[in-house]
Amino acid sequence: MLLSIARVCEPTIEDSTSPLEQSQQQKKKWAEDLKLVQSREMGTVAVIEAFWERLGIGETLRRIVKKAGCLVLYERALLAMVASRVCQPESKLGVWA
């Protein structure tokens, strides 16, 4: 599934803080400089939507729907289905088994 998404969205992932690229001293300095200022609870759906947008899935689907001339918000419906599946991975049929 990820390969299909990558094929359509063509994401570019850059991680300049990759542990493989940093020396042990840089890791230690980074940890010492890190200070937690504030934390907030985020709902699962908000996190899923953030990943959805960061991966470019939402933008790609909106572009396809617009090009097709559809008036239905298919992108939002697909996001809702994905979020539902992530939040409650048990299928309807699995409940009866």
mmCIF file as gemmi writes it, N, C-alpha and C atoms, coordinates in Angstrom:
data_model
loop_
_atom_site.group_PDB
_atom_site.id
_atom_site.type_symbol
_atom_site.label_atom_id
_atom_site.label_alt_id
_atom_site.label_comp_id
_atom_site.label_asym_id
_atom_site.label_entity_id
_atom_site.label_seq_id
_atom_site.pdbx_PDB_ins_code
_atom_site.Cartn_x
_atom_site.Cartn_y
_atom_site.Cartn_z
_atom_site.occupancy
_atom_site.B_iso_or_equiv
_atom_site.pdbx_formal_charge
_atom_site.auth_seq_id
_atom_site.auth_asym_id
_atom_site.pdbx_PDB_model_num
ATOM 1 N N . MET Axp A 1 ? 0.818 -1.189 0 1 0 ? 1 A 1
ATOM 2 C CA . MET Axp A 1 ? 0 0 0 1 0 ? 1 A 1
ATOM 3 C C . MET Axp A 1 ? 0.868 1.261 0 1 0 ? 1 A 1
ATOM 4 N N . LEU Axp A 2 ? 1.928 1.244 0.813 1 0 ? 2 A 1
ATOM 5 C CA . LEU Axp A 2 ? 2.812 2.404 0.852 1 0 ? 2 A 1
ATOM 6 C C . LEU Axp A 2 ? 3.492 2.648 -0.489 1 0 ? 2 A 1
ATOM 7 N N . LEU Axp A 3 ? 3.806 1.581 -1.189 1 0 ? 3 A 1
ATOM 8 C CA . LEU Axp A 3 ? 4.43 1.748 -2.506 1 0 ? 3 A 1
ATOM 9 C C . LEU Axp A 3 ? 3.468 2.429 -3.47 1 0 ? 3 A 1
ATOM 10 N N . SER Axp A 4 ? 2.176 2.08 -3.375 1 0 ? 4 A 1
ATOM 11 C CA . SER Axp A 4 ? 1.173 2.718 -4.233 1 0 ? 4 A 1
ATOM 12 C C . SER Axp A 4 ? 1.046 4.189 -3.907 1 0 ? 4 A 1
ATOM 13 N N . ILE Axp A 5 ? 1.035 4.512 -2.621 1 0 ? 5 A 1
ATOM 14 C CA . ILE Axp A 5 ? 0.944 5.909 -2.204 1 0 ? 5 A 1
ATOM 15 C C . ILE Axp A 5 ? 2.179 6.673 -2.687 1 0 ? 5 A 1
ATOM 16 N N . ALA Axp A 6 ? 3.351 6.093 -2.504 1 0 ? 6 A 1
ATOM 17 C CA . ALA Axp A 6 ? 4.587 6.752 -2.922 1 0 ? 6 A 1
ATOM 18 C C . ALA Axp A 6 ? 4.611 6.949 -4.433 1 0 ? 6 A 1
ATOM 19 N N . ARG Axp A 7 ? 4.069 5.995 -5.171 1 0 ? 7 A 1
ATOM 20 C CA . ARG Axp A 7 ? 4.051 6.101 -6.633 1 0 ? 7 A 1
ATOM 21 C C . ARG Axp A 7 ? 3.198 7.281 -7.074 1 0 ? 7 A 1
ATOM 22 N N . VAL Axp A 8 ? 2.06 7.489 -6.415 1 0 ? 8 A 1
ATOM 23 C CA . VAL Axp A 8 ? 1.149 8.566 -6.793 1 0 ? 8 A 1
ATOM 24 C C . VAL Axp A 8 ? 1.637 9.915 -6.271 1 0 ? 8 A 1
ATOM 25 N N . CYS Axp A 9 ? 2.06 9.948 -5.01 1 0 ? 9 A 1
ATOM 26 C CA . CYS Axp A 9 ? 2.411 11.226 -4.367 1 0 ? 9 A 1
ATOM 27 C C . CYS Axp A 9 ? 3.841 11.664 -4.624 1 0 ? 9 A 1
ATOM 28 N N . GLU Axp A 10 ? 4.707 10.718 -4.953 1 0 ? 10 A 1
ATOM 29 C CA . GLU Axp A 10 ? 6.124 10.98 -5.154 1 0 ? 10 A 1
ATOM 30 C C . GLU Axp A 10 ? 6.714 11.809 -4.003 1 0 ? 10 A 1
ATOM 31 N N . PRO Axp A 11 ? 6.629 11.287 -2.758 1 0 ? 11 A 1
ATOM 32 C CA . PRO Axp A 11 ? 7.133 12.07 -1.623 1 0 ? 11 A 1
ATOM 33 C C . PRO Axp A 11 ? 8.652 12.131 -1.6 1 0 ? 11 A 1
ATOM 34 N N . THR Axp A 12 ? 9.153 13.209 -1.066 1 0 ? 12 A 1
ATOM 35 C CA . THR Axp A 12 ? 10.579 13.351 -0.821 1 0 ? 12 A 1
ATOM 36 C C . THR Axp A 12 ? 10.757 13.462 0.684 1 0 ? 12 A 1
ATOM 37 N N . ILE Axp A 13 ? 11.508 12.551 1.249 1 0 ? 13 A 1
ATOM 38 C CA . ILE Axp A 13 ? 11.699 12.544 2.695 1 0 ? 13 A 1
ATOM 39 C C . ILE Axp A 13 ? 13.149 12.906 2.987 1 0 ? 13 A 1
ATOM 40 N N . GLU Axp A 14 ? 13.316 13.948 3.769 1 0 ? 14 A 1
ATOM 41 C CA . GLU Axp A 14 ? 14.645 14.374 4.168 1 0 ? 14 A 1
ATOM 42 C C . GLU Axp A 14 ? 14.69 14.409 5.677 1 0 ? 14 A 1
ATOM 43 N N . ASP Axp A 15 ? 15.673 13.747 6.243 1 0 ? 15 A 1
ATOM 44 C CA . ASP Axp A 15 ? 15.821 13.715 7.692 1 0 ? 15 A 1
ATOM 45 C C . ASP Axp A 15 ? 17.256 14.069 8.024 1 0 ? 15 A 1
ATOM 46 N N . SER Axp A 16 ? 17.468 15.336 8.286 1 0 ? 16 A 1
ATOM 47 C CA . SER Axp A 16 ? 18.832 15.798 8.559 1 0 ? 16 A 1
ATOM 48 C C . SER Axp A 16 ? 19.291 15.401 9.951 1 0 ? 16 A 1
ATOM 49 N N . THR Axp A 17 ? 18.386 14.928 10.783 1 0 ? 17 A 1
ATOM 50 C CA . THR Axp A 17 ? 18.759 14.529 12.14 1 0 ? 17 A 1
ATOM 51 C C . THR Axp A 17 ? 18.826 13.017 12.295 1 0 ? 17 A 1
ATOM 52 N N . SER Axp A 18 ? 18.996 12.322 11.194 1 0 ? 18 A 1
ATOM 53 C CA . SER Axp A 18 ? 19.067 10.866 11.236 1 0 ? 18 A 1
ATOM 54 C C . SER Axp A 18 ? 20.202 10.411 12.142 1 0 ? 18 A 1
ATOM 55 N N . PRO Axp A 19 ? 19.923 9.511 13.091 1 0 ? 19 A 1
ATOM 56 C CA . PRO Axp A 19 ? 20.954 9.038 14.015 1 0 ? 19 A 1
ATOM 57 C C . PRO Axp A 19 ? 22.121 8.364 13.307 1 0 ? 19 A 1
ATOM 58 N N . LEU Axp A 20 ? 21.868 7.803 12.126 1 0 ? 20 A 1
ATOM 59 C CA . LEU Axp A 20 ? 22.948 7.153 11.4 1 0 ? 20 A 1
ATOM 60 C C . LEU Axp A 20 ? 23.971 8.14 10.885 1 0 ? 20 A 1
ATOM 61 N N . GLU Axp A 21 ? 23.543 9.404 10.693 1 0 ? 21 A 1
ATOM 62 C CA . GLU Axp A 21 ? 24.428 10.41 10.127 1 0 ? 21 A 1
ATOM 63 C C . GLU Axp A 21 ? 25.104 11.275 11.188 1 0 ? 21 A 1
ATOM 64 N N . GLN Axp A 22 ? 24.678 11.148 12.408 1 0 ? 22 A 1
ATOM 65 C CA . GLN Axp A 22 ? 25.227 12.004 13.459 1 0 ? 22 A 1
ATOM 66 C C . GLN Axp A 22 ? 26.306 11.263 14.241 1 0 ? 22 A 1
ATOM 67 N N . SER Axp A 23 ? 27.262 12.002 14.708 1 0 ? 23 A 1
ATOM 68 C CA . SER Axp A 23 ? 28.275 11.401 15.575 1 0 ? 23 A 1
ATOM 69 C C . SER Axp A 23 ? 27.705 11.299 16.979 1 0 ? 23 A 1
ATOM 70 N N . GLN Axp A 24 ? 28.376 10.554 17.819 1 0 ? 24 A 1
ATOM 71 C CA . GLN Axp A 24 ? 27.91 10.392 19.195 1 0 ? 24 A 1
ATOM 72 C C . GLN Axp A 24 ? 27.891 11.734 19.939 1 0 ? 24 A 1
ATOM 73 N N . GLN Axp A 25 ? 28.852 12.595 19.666 1 0 ? 25 A 1
ATOM 74 C CA . GLN Axp A 25 ? 28.889 13.903 20.325 1 0 ? 25 A 1
ATOM 75 C C . GLN Axp A 25 ? 27.705 14.763 19.911 1 0 ? 25 A 1
ATOM 76 N N . GLN Axp A 26 ? 27.346 14.74 18.641 1 0 ? 26 A 1
ATOM 77 C CA . GLN Axp A 26 ? 26.205 15.518 18.174 1 0 ? 26 A 1
ATOM 78 C C . GLN Axp A 26 ? 24.924 15.033 18.829 1 0 ? 26 A 1
ATOM 79 N N . LYS Axp A 27 ? 24.775 13.726 18.97 1 0 ? 27 A 1
ATOM 80 C CA . LYS Axp A 27 ? 23.59 13.176 19.616 1 0 ? 27 A 1
ATOM 81 C C . LYS Axp A 27 ? 23.493 13.662 21.057 1 0 ? 27 A 1
ATOM 82 N N . LYS Axp A 28 ? 24.615 13.607 21.744 1 0 ? 28 A 1
ATOM 83 C CA . LYS Axp A 28 ? 24.635 14.009 23.152 1 0 ? 28 A 1
ATOM 84 C C . LYS Axp A 28 ? 24.318 15.498 23.284 1 0 ? 28 A 1
ATOM 85 N N . LYS Axp A 29 ? 24.914 16.328 22.428 1 0 ? 29 A 1
ATOM 86 C CA . LYS Axp A 29 ? 24.667 17.765 22.474 1 0 ? 29 A 1
ATOM 87 C C . LYS Axp A 29 ? 23.207 18.07 22.162 1 0 ? 29 A 1
ATOM 88 N N . TRP Axp A 30 ? 22.67 17.391 21.184 1 0 ? 30 A 1
ATOM 89 C CA . TRP Axp A 30 ? 21.271 17.604 20.825 1 0 ? 30 A 1
ATOM 90 C C . TRP Axp A 30 ? 20.367 17.285 22.011 1 0 ? 30 A 1
ATOM 91 N N . ALA Axp A 31 ? 20.62 16.191 22.7 1 0 ? 31 A 1
ATOM 92 C CA . ALA Axp A 31 ? 19.808 15.802 23.851 1 0 ? 31 A 1
ATOM 93 C C . ALA Axp A 31 ? 19.944 16.814 24.986 1 0 ? 31 A 1
ATOM 94 N N . GLU Axp A 32 ? 21.142 17.347 25.181 1 0 ? 32 A 1
ATOM 95 C CA . GLU Axp A 32 ? 21.349 18.34 26.249 1 0 ? 32 A 1
ATOM 96 C C . GLU Axp A 32 ? 20.645 19.655 25.918 1 0 ? 32 A 1
ATOM 97 N N . ASP Axp A 33 ? 20.6 20.022 24.649 1 0 ? 33 A 1
ATOM 98 C CA . ASP Axp A 33 ? 19.977 21.281 24.237 1 0 ? 33 A 1
ATOM 99 C C . ASP Axp A 33 ? 18.457 21.196 24.172 1 0 ? 33 A 1
ATOM 100 N N . LEU Axp A 34 ? 17.931 19.99 24.153 1 0 ? 34 A 1
ATOM 101 C CA . LEU Axp A 34 ? 16.492 19.805 24.019 1 0 ? 34 A 1
ATOM 102 C C . LEU Axp A 34 ? 15.79 20.139 25.327 1 0 ? 34 A 1
ATOM 103 N N . LYS Axp A 35 ? 14.812 21.026 25.241 1 0 ? 35 A 1
ATOM 104 C CA . LYS Axp A 35 ? 14.034 21.4 26.418 1 0 ? 35 A 1
ATOM 105 C C . LYS Axp A 35 ? 12.555 21.317 26.055 1 0 ? 35 A 1
ATOM 106 N N . LEU Axp A 36 ? 11.798 20.61 26.879 1 0 ? 36 A 1
ATOM 107 C CA . LEU Axp A 36 ? 10.371 20.498 26.665 1 0 ? 36 A 1
ATOM 108 C C . LEU Axp A 36 ? 9.704 21.765 27.169 1 0 ? 36 A 1
ATOM 109 N N . VAL Axp A 37 ? 9.078 22.497 26.266 1 0 ? 37 A 1
ATOM 110 C CA . VAL Axp A 37 ? 8.43 23.755 26.609 1 0 ? 37 A 1
ATOM 111 C C . VAL Axp A 37 ? 6.97 23.515 26.951 1 0 ? 37 A 1
ATOM 112 N N . GLN Axp A 38 ? 6.315 22.692 26.156 1 0 ? 38 A 1
ATOM 113 C CA . GLN Axp A 38 ? 4.888 22.463 26.355 1 0 ? 38 A 1
ATOM 114 C C . GLN Axp A 38 ? 4.501 21.183 25.637 1 0 ? 38 A 1
ATOM 115 N N . SER Axp A 39 ? 3.534 20.499 26.164 1 0 ? 39 A 1
ATOM 116 C CA . SER Axp A 39 ? 3 19.34 25.458 1 0 ? 39 A 1
ATOM 117 C C . SER Axp A 39 ? 1.49 19.446 25.446 1 0 ? 39 A 1
ATOM 118 N N . ARG Axp A 40 ? 0.902 18.904 24.395 1 0 ? 40 A 1
ATOM 119 C CA . ARG Axp A 40 ? -0.55 18.929 24.252 1 0 ? 40 A 1
ATOM 120 C C . ARG Axp A 40 ? -1.027 17.562 23.824 1 0 ? 40 A 1
ATOM 121 N N . GLU Axp A 41 ? -2.181 17.201 24.312 1 0 ? 41 A 1
ATOM 122 C CA . GLU Axp A 41 ? -2.778 15.95 23.893 1 0 ? 41 A 1
ATOM 123 C C . GLU Axp A 41 ? -3.423 16.161 22.533 1 0 ? 41 A 1
ATOM 124 N N . MET Axp A 42 ? -3.126 15.27 21.612 1 0 ? 42 A 1
ATOM 125 C CA . MET Axp A 42 ? -3.728 15.346 20.284 1 0 ? 42 A 1
ATOM 126 C C . MET Axp A 42 ? -4.579 14.116 20.088 1 0 ? 42 A 1
ATOM 127 N N . GLY Axp A 43 ? -5.722 14.314 19.527 1 0 ? 43 A 1
ATOM 128 C CA . GLY Axp A 43 ? -6.585 13.184 19.234 1 0 ? 43 A 1
ATOM 129 C C . GLY Axp A 43 ? -5.992 12.332 18.131 1 0 ? 43 A 1
ATOM 130 N N . THR Axp A 44 ? -6.361 11.077 18.137 1 0 ? 44 A 1
ATOM 131 C CA . THR Axp A 44 ? -5.859 10.147 17.129 1 0 ? 44 A 1
ATOM 132 C C . THR Axp A 44 ? -6.178 10.612 15.721 1 0 ? 44 A 1
ATOM 133 N N . VAL Axp A 45 ? -7.391 11.094 15.522 1 0 ? 45 A 1
ATOM 134 C CA . VAL Axp A 45 ? -7.794 11.538 14.183 1 0 ? 45 A 1
ATOM 135 C C . VAL Axp A 45 ? -6.966 12.74 13.739 1 0 ? 45 A 1
ATOM 136 N N . ALA Axp A 46 ? -6.648 13.647 14.663 1 0 ? 46 A 1
ATOM 137 C CA . ALA Axp A 46 ? -5.822 14.813 14.316 1 0 ? 46 A 1
ATOM 138 C C . ALA Axp A 46 ? -4.429 14.372 13.87 1 0 ? 46 A 1
ATOM 139 N N . VAL Axp A 47 ? -3.885 13.374 14.53 1 0 ? 47 A 1
ATOM 140 C CA . VAL Axp A 47 ? -2.559 12.859 14.155 1 0 ? 47 A 1
ATOM 141 C C . VAL Axp A 47 ? -2.626 12.174 12.791 1 0 ? 47 A 1
ATOM 142 N N . ILE Axp A 48 ? -3.671 11.382 12.57 1 0 ? 48 A 1
ATOM 143 C CA . ILE Axp A 48 ? -3.84 10.703 11.276 1 0 ? 48 A 1
ATOM 144 C C . ILE Axp A 48 ? -3.968 11.734 10.162 1 0 ? 48 A 1
ATOM 145 N N . GLU Axp A 49 ? -4.752 12.788 10.406 1 0 ? 49 A 1
ATOM 146 C CA . GLU Axp A 49 ? -4.924 13.834 9.387 1 0 ? 49 A 1
ATOM 147 C C . GLU Axp A 49 ? -3.614 14.562 9.118 1 0 ? 49 A 1
ATOM 148 N N . ALA Axp A 50 ? -2.808 14.783 10.161 1 0 ? 50 A 1
ATOM 149 C CA . ALA Axp A 50 ? -1.51 15.436 9.974 1 0 ? 50 A 1
ATOM 150 C C . ALA Axp A 50 ? -0.598 14.576 9.095 1 0 ? 50 A 1
ATOM 151 N N . PHE Axp A 51 ? -0.562 13.272 9.352 1 0 ? 51 A 1
ATOM 152 C CA . PHE Axp A 51 ? 0.215 12.366 8.494 1 0 ? 51 A 1
ATOM 153 C C . PHE Axp A 51 ? -0.333 12.355 7.076 1 0 ? 51 A 1
ATOM 154 N N . TRP Axp A 52 ? -1.64 12.346 6.95 1 0 ? 52 A 1
ATOM 155 C CA . TRP Axp A 52 ? -2.339 12.358 5.654 1 0 ? 52 A 1
ATOM 156 C C . TRP Axp A 52 ? -1.854 13.54 4.814 1 0 ? 52 A 1
ATOM 157 N N . GLU Axp A 53 ? -1.806 14.713 5.438 1 0 ? 53 A 1
ATOM 158 C CA . GLU Axp A 53 ? -1.375 15.925 4.726 1 0 ? 53 A 1
ATOM 159 C C . GLU Axp A 53 ? 0.13 15.933 4.499 1 0 ? 53 A 1
ATOM 160 N N . ARG Axp A 54 ? 0.89 15.501 5.494 1 0 ? 54 A 1
ATOM 161 C CA . ARG Axp A 54 ? 2.353 15.519 5.357 1 0 ? 54 A 1
ATOM 162 C C . ARG Axp A 54 ? 2.831 14.575 4.252 1 0 ? 54 A 1
ATOM 163 N N . LEU Axp A 55 ? 2.149 13.455 4.099 1 0 ? 55 A 1
ATOM 164 C CA . LEU Axp A 55 ? 2.491 12.512 3.035 1 0 ? 55 A 1
ATOM 165 C C . LEU Axp A 55 ? 1.991 12.971 1.668 1 0 ? 55 A 1
ATOM 166 N N . GLY Axp A 56 ? 1.139 13.999 1.659 1 0 ? 56 A 1
ATOM 167 C CA . GLY Axp A 56 ? 0.641 14.537 0.399 1 0 ? 56 A 1
ATOM 168 C C . GLY Axp A 56 ? -0.569 13.798 -0.147 1 0 ? 56 A 1
ATOM 169 N N . ILE Axp A 57 ? -1.146 12.913 0.653 1 0 ? 57 A 1
ATOM 170 C CA . ILE Axp A 57 ? -2.282 12.128 0.188 1 0 ? 57 A 1
ATOM 171 C C . ILE Axp A 57 ? -3.488 13.03 -0.056 1 0 ? 57 A 1
ATOM 172 N N . GLY Axp A 58 ? -3.784 13.906 0.907 1 0 ? 58 A 1
ATOM 173 C CA . GLY Axp A 58 ? -4.934 14.803 0.779 1 0 ? 58 A 1
ATOM 174 C C . GLY Axp A 58 ? -4.824 15.693 -0.444 1 0 ? 58 A 1
ATOM 175 N N . GLU Axp A 59 ? -3.677 16.298 -0.612 1 0 ? 59 A 1
ATOM 176 C CA . GLU Axp A 59 ? -3.458 17.194 -1.751 1 0 ? 59 A 1
ATOM 177 C C . GLU Axp A 59 ? -3.612 16.459 -3.077 1 0 ? 59 A 1
ATOM 178 N N . THR Axp A 60 ? -3.045 15.266 -3.159 1 0 ? 60 A 1
ATOM 179 C CA . THR Axp A 60 ? -3.129 14.475 -4.385 1 0 ? 60 A 1
ATOM 180 C C . THR Axp A 60 ? -4.573 14.102 -4.704 1 0 ? 60 A 1
ATOM 181 N N . LEU Axp A 61 ? -5.303 13.64 -3.69 1 0 ? 61 A 1
ATOM 182 C CA . LEU Axp A 61 ? -6.7 13.267 -3.918 1 0 ? 61 A 1
ATOM 183 C C . LEU Axp A 61 ? -7.552 14.476 -4.29 1 0 ? 61 A 1
ATOM 184 N N . ARG Axp A 62 ? -7.327 15.607 -3.64 1 0 ? 62 A 1
ATOM 185 C CA . ARG Axp A 62 ? -8.086 16.823 -3.982 1 0 ? 62 A 1
ATOM 186 C C . ARG Axp A 62 ? -7.809 17.247 -5.421 1 0 ? 62 A 1
ATOM 187 N N . ARG Axp A 63 ? -6.56 17.122 -5.851 1 0 ? 63 A 1
ATOM 188 C CA . ARG Axp A 63 ? -6.192 17.485 -7.215 1 0 ? 63 A 1
ATOM 189 C C . ARG Axp A 63 ? -6.882 16.563 -8.223 1 0 ? 63 A 1
ATOM 190 N N . ILE Axp A 64 ? -6.905 15.271 -7.937 1 0 ? 64 A 1
ATOM 191 C CA . ILE Axp A 64 ? -7.544 14.296 -8.831 1 0 ? 64 A 1
ATOM 192 C C . ILE Axp A 64 ? -9.039 14.557 -8.918 1 0 ? 64 A 1
ATOM 193 N N . VAL Axp A 65 ? -9.677 14.797 -7.77 1 0 ? 65 A 1
ATOM 194 C CA . VAL Axp A 65 ? -11.127 15.05 -7.74 1 0 ? 65 A 1
ATOM 195 C C . VAL Axp A 65 ? -11.459 16.336 -8.485 1 0 ? 65 A 1
ATOM 196 N N . LYS Axp A 66 ? -10.652 17.367 -8.292 1 0 ? 66 A 1
ATOM 197 C CA . LYS Axp A 66 ? -10.889 18.64 -8.98 1 0 ? 66 A 1
ATOM 198 C C . LYS Axp A 66 ? -10.74 18.466 -10.491 1 0 ? 66 A 1
ATOM 199 N N . LYS Axp A 67 ? -9.713 17.727 -10.899 1 0 ? 67 A 1
ATOM 200 C CA . LYS Axp A 67 ? -9.469 17.498 -12.326 1 0 ? 67 A 1
ATOM 201 C C . LYS Axp A 67 ? -10.624 16.713 -12.956 1 0 ? 67 A 1
ATOM 202 N N . ALA Axp A 68 ? -11.202 15.8 -12.179 1 0 ? 68 A 1
ATOM 203 C CA . ALA Axp A 68 ? -12.322 14.998 -12.677 1 0 ? 68 A 1
ATOM 204 C C . ALA Axp A 68 ? -13.637 15.78 -12.673 1 0 ? 68 A 1
ATOM 205 N N . GLY Axp A 69 ? -13.629 16.956 -12.028 1 0 ? 69 A 1
ATOM 206 C CA . GLY Axp A 69 ? -14.822 17.79 -11.997 1 0 ? 69 A 1
ATOM 207 C C . GLY Axp A 69 ? -15.876 17.335 -10.992 1 0 ? 69 A 1
ATOM 208 N N . CYS Axp A 70 ? -15.472 16.546 -10.021 1 0 ? 70 A 1
ATOM 209 C CA . CYS Axp A 70 ? -16.412 16.052 -9.003 1 0 ? 70 A 1
ATOM 210 C C . CYS Axp A 70 ? -16.715 17.14 -7.981 1 0 ? 70 A 1
ATOM 211 N N . LEU Axp A 71 ? -17.928 17.142 -7.503 1 0 ? 71 A 1
ATOM 212 C CA . LEU Axp A 71 ? -18.335 18.094 -6.475 1 0 ? 71 A 1
ATOM 213 C C . LEU Axp A 71 ? -18.373 17.451 -5.091 1 0 ? 71 A 1
ATOM 214 N N . VAL Axp A 72 ? -18.259 16.135 -5.043 1 0 ? 72 A 1
ATOM 215 C CA . VAL Axp A 72 ? -18.28 15.405 -3.774 1 0 ? 72 A 1
ATOM 216 C C . VAL Axp A 72 ? -16.892 15.461 -3.136 1 0 ? 72 A 1
ATOM 217 N N . LEU Axp A 73 ? -16.851 15.609 -1.821 1 0 ? 73 A 1
ATOM 218 C CA . LEU Axp A 73 ? -15.578 15.681 -1.103 1 0 ? 73 A 1
ATOM 219 C C . LEU Axp A 73 ? -15.046 14.269 -0.827 1 0 ? 73 A 1
ATOM 220 N N . TYR Axp A 74 ? -14.622 13.581 -1.884 1 0 ? 74 A 1
ATOM 221 C CA . TYR Axp A 74 ? -14.134 12.213 -1.746 1 0 ? 74 A 1
ATOM 222 C C . TYR Axp A 74 ? -12.918 12.133 -0.835 1 0 ? 74 A 1
ATOM 223 N N . GLU Axp A 75 ? -12.059 13.12 -0.887 1 0 ? 75 A 1
ATOM 224 C CA . GLU Axp A 75 ? -10.843 13.103 -0.068 1 0 ? 75 A 1
ATOM 225 C C . GLU Axp A 75 ? -11.193 13.026 1.403 1 0 ? 75 A 1
ATOM 226 N N . ARG Axp A 76 ? -12.189 13.791 1.843 1 0 ? 76 A 1
ATOM 227 C CA . ARG Axp A 76 ? -12.585 13.789 3.256 1 0 ? 76 A 1
ATOM 228 C C . ARG Axp A 76 ? -13.221 12.448 3.627 1 0 ? 76 A 1
ATOM 229 N N . ALA Axp A 77 ? -13.995 11.885 2.71 1 0 ? 77 A 1
ATOM 230 C CA . ALA Axp A 77 ? -14.624 10.587 2.968 1 0 ? 77 A 1
ATOM 231 C C . ALA Axp A 77 ? -13.559 9.497 3.11 1 0 ? 77 A 1
ATOM 232 N N . LEU Axp A 78 ? -12.552 9.534 2.24 1 0 ? 78 A 1
ATOM 233 C CA . LEU Axp A 78 ? -11.471 8.549 2.317 1 0 ? 78 A 1
ATOM 234 C C . LEU Axp A 78 ? -10.657 8.725 3.59 1 0 ? 78 A 1
ATOM 235 N N . LEU Axp A 79 ? -10.414 9.97 3.99 1 0 ? 79 A 1
ATOM 236 C CA . LEU Axp A 79 ? -9.708 10.219 5.254 1 0 ? 79 A 1
ATOM 237 C C . LEU Axp A 79 ? -10.52 9.648 6.416 1 0 ? 79 A 1
ATOM 238 N N . ALA Axp A 80 ? -11.826 9.855 6.408 1 0 ? 80 A 1
ATOM 239 C CA . ALA Axp A 80 ? -12.682 9.332 7.473 1 0 ? 80 A 1
ATOM 240 C C . ALA Axp A 80 ? -12.625 7.804 7.53 1 0 ? 80 A 1
ATOM 241 N N . MET Axp A 81 ? -12.617 7.158 6.348 1 0 ? 81 A 1
ATOM 242 C CA . MET Axp A 81 ? -12.54 5.693 6.32 1 0 ? 81 A 1
ATOM 243 C C . MET Axp A 81 ? -11.197 5.196 6.843 1 0 ? 81 A 1
ATOM 244 N N . VAL Axp A 82 ? -10.107 5.864 6.453 1 0 ? 82 A 1
ATOM 245 C CA . VAL Axp A 82 ? -8.776 5.471 6.927 1 0 ? 82 A 1
ATOM 246 C C . VAL Axp A 82 ? -8.678 5.676 8.429 1 0 ? 82 A 1
ATOM 247 N N . ALA Axp A 83 ? -9.128 6.825 8.914 1 0 ? 83 A 1
ATOM 248 C CA . ALA Axp A 83 ? -9.067 7.115 10.352 1 0 ? 83 A 1
ATOM 249 C C . ALA Axp A 83 ? -9.9 6.102 11.134 1 0 ? 83 A 1
ATOM 250 N N . SER Axp A 84 ? -11.057 5.76 10.609 1 0 ? 84 A 1
ATOM 251 C CA . SER Axp A 84 ? -11.916 4.775 11.27 1 0 ? 84 A 1
ATOM 252 C C . SER Axp A 84 ? -11.209 3.431 11.365 1 0 ? 84 A 1
ATOM 253 N N . ARG Axp A 85 ? -10.555 3.061 10.296 1 0 ? 85 A 1
ATOM 254 C CA . ARG Axp A 85 ? -9.849 1.768 10.264 1 0 ? 85 A 1
ATOM 255 C C . ARG Axp A 85 ? -8.667 1.769 11.229 1 0 ? 85 A 1
ATOM 256 N N . VAL Axp A 86 ? -7.966 2.903 11.341 1 0 ? 86 A 1
ATOM 257 C CA . VAL Axp A 86 ? -6.83 2.998 12.261 1 0 ? 86 A 1
ATOM 258 C C . VAL Axp A 86 ? -7.317 2.997 13.708 1 0 ? 86 A 1
ATOM 259 N N . CYS Axp A 87 ? -8.371 3.751 13.982 1 0 ? 87 A 1
ATOM 260 C CA . CYS Axp A 87 ? -8.873 3.867 15.356 1 0 ? 87 A 1
ATOM 261 C C . CYS Axp A 87 ? -9.553 2.591 15.827 1 0 ? 87 A 1
ATOM 262 N N . GLN Axp A 88 ? -10.26 1.92 14.937 1 0 ? 88 A 1
ATOM 263 C CA . GLN Axp A 88 ? -10.958 0.682 15.267 1 0 ? 88 A 1
ATOM 264 C C . GLN Axp A 88 ? -10.678 -0.341 14.172 1 0 ? 88 A 1
ATOM 265 N N . PRO Axp A 89 ? -9.516 -1.002 14.242 1 0 ? 89 A 1
ATOM 266 C CA . PRO Axp A 89 ? -9.088 -1.876 13.141 1 0 ? 89 A 1
ATOM 267 C C . PRO Axp A 89 ? -9.946 -3.125 12.949 1 0 ? 89 A 1
ATOM 268 N N . GLU Axp A 90 ? -10.772 -3.471 13.911 1 0 ? 90 A 1
ATOM 269 C CA . GLU Axp A 90 ? -11.628 -4.652 13.766 1 0 ? 90 A 1
ATOM 270 C C . GLU Axp A 90 ? -12.697 -4.373 12.721 1 0 ? 90 A 1
ATOM 271 N N . SER Axp A 91 ? -12.804 -5.242 11.722 1 0 ? 91 A 1
ATOM 272 C CA . SER Axp A 91 ? -13.824 -5.05 10.693 1 0 ? 91 A 1
ATOM 273 C C . SER Axp A 91 ? -15.187 -5.429 11.239 1 0 ? 91 A 1
ATOM 274 N N . LYS Axp A 92 ? -16.255 -5.044 10.515 1 0 ? 92 A 1
ATOM 275 C CA . LYS Axp A 92 ? -17.624 -5.399 10.927 1 0 ? 92 A 1
ATOM 276 C C . LYS Axp A 92 ? -17.771 -6.913 11.012 1 0 ? 92 A 1
ATOM 277 N N . LEU Axp A 93 ? -17.235 -7.628 10.036 1 0 ? 93 A 1
ATOM 278 C CA . LEU Axp A 93 ? -17.355 -9.077 10.036 1 0 ? 93 A 1
ATOM 279 C C . LEU Axp A 93 ? -16.534 -9.714 11.155 1 0 ? 93 A 1
ATOM 280 N N . GLY Axp A 94 ? -15.413 -9.084 11.521 1 0 ? 94 A 1
ATOM 281 C CA . GLY Axp A 94 ? -14.581 -9.612 12.59 1 0 ? 94 A 1
ATOM 282 C C . GLY Axp A 94 ? -15.253 -9.599 13.939 1 0 ? 94 A 1
ATOM 283 N N . VAL Axp A 95 ? -16.215 -8.729 14.127 1 0 ? 95 A 1
ATOM 284 C CA . VAL Axp A 95 ? -16.938 -8.632 15.391 1 0 ? 95 A 1
ATOM 285 C C . VAL Axp A 95 ? -17.767 -9.893 15.614 1 0 ? 95 A 1
ATOM 286 N N . TRP Axp A 96 ? -18.277 -10.477 14.538 1 0 ? 96 A 1
ATOM 287 C CA . TRP Axp A 96 ? -19.136 -11.655 14.651 1 0 ? 96 A 1
ATOM 288 C C . TRP Axp A 96 ? -18.356 -12.941 14.798 1 0 ? 96 A 1
ATOM 289 N N . ALA Axp A 97 ? -17.093 -12.936 14.519 1 0 ? 97 A 1
ATOM 290 C CA . ALA Axp A 97 ? -16.296 -14.173 14.58 1 0 ? 97 A 1
ATOM 291 C C . ALA Axp A 97 ? -15.966 -14.593 15.991 1 0 ? 97 A 1
